[in-house]
Amino acid sequence: MAKNFSGSSVLNDDYYIDTDSSEEKDKAENGTQTRFLKCGKGKSSKITFKYIGKGIGQIAPKEKPKRKQLLVMDWKKFHRLSVIYSFLDHLEKDFPAICTVSVIGKSVEGRDIKMLKISNSNASNAAVWLDAAIHSREWISTAVVTYLADFIARNFQDLSNSVTNKDWYIVPVLNPDGYEYTHTRDRMWRKNRARRDGACVGVDLNRNFSCGWGNNGEEGSSDNPNSVFYRGPEPFSEPESSAVRDTILSSATAFKVFLSFHSYFELIIFPWGYKTDPCPHYLDLLEGASIMARAIYESSGIVYKVGCTKDLTYYACGTSIDWSYAIAKIPYSYMVELRSKKYRFKLPKDQIEETCVEIWNAVKSLMDYVDQP
Ligand SMILES: [Zn+2]
């Protein structure tokens, strides 16, 4: 079970993030405007302004800025991109010996695609890839991956060798444009925000990878830009999928595990998605998936089904896991479809923590399994 889990990550000194539209709300309700001012050594305080005529004149703060701890990251609700990214930066600041944040690419709309690497820099380590929100409406995936990052970084000294002998490459929001769009405009948006002829159509990033791209016609993906499964004009046409390819292929460390998190079918699936044949390591992948599913069941009682993509779902052509397995040669490549079949994409927030814990147990078990001789 999880150790020392407090359910939150407190950013204790210098960050205050405006996560909603409280600024506009303040203005509408009170005739005042809230700003966040930097003062002192990176400290921010919330100061209220009042409109005086056309300009804005500063009046005395309503109350003294409090030097209290400000909670911005937890696993009790789903968070905006700014919170996720400042959380990564704070992990790097709090654990500089093992955490490094980098930008592995820019989205179509120019947002950073941030990655956290957790590593003790041991040259014999193998690498593990974790990504989430390649499909933007699948919010629980980002919550799970940030939980794993937080847990591994904070408990690193106490964790088993099979966890600490890995370099963890963690991308909590692979599709940041879509992710923000699901928070501001359309909760059910799946694709990136690619434009065509001036209008946003969006590409299904998990049909934009090169292995099996475009196979099986409209069954495995779509060439219709209006489809939710639109594969894009060519493999890796999109900066988000290209960032995954470039990061993995340029890594000096060999990857052993690739886990891409989705929702909501409660499945652990592996190649192939683009054809019906079993992949060459079918039995090993099935065993690893079964070990994860058992750990989940023992953690929460939820049964995740296991099998290859085509058997458990449908043709899915141009997926990241077919590419990571076949082209990047990552032997344990899985797509994990998180909860929940009942609530679909709108998992109640009171299930976030339990989902995170069950997946931590699964990932930990997989690390033991892949280290067996
Ligand atoms: Zn998905």
Boltz pocket constraint, residues with backbone or C-beta under 6 A from the ligand:
constraints:
  - pocket:
      binder: B
      contacts: [[A, 135], [A, 138], [A, 261], [A, 262], [A, 263]]
      max_distance: 6.0
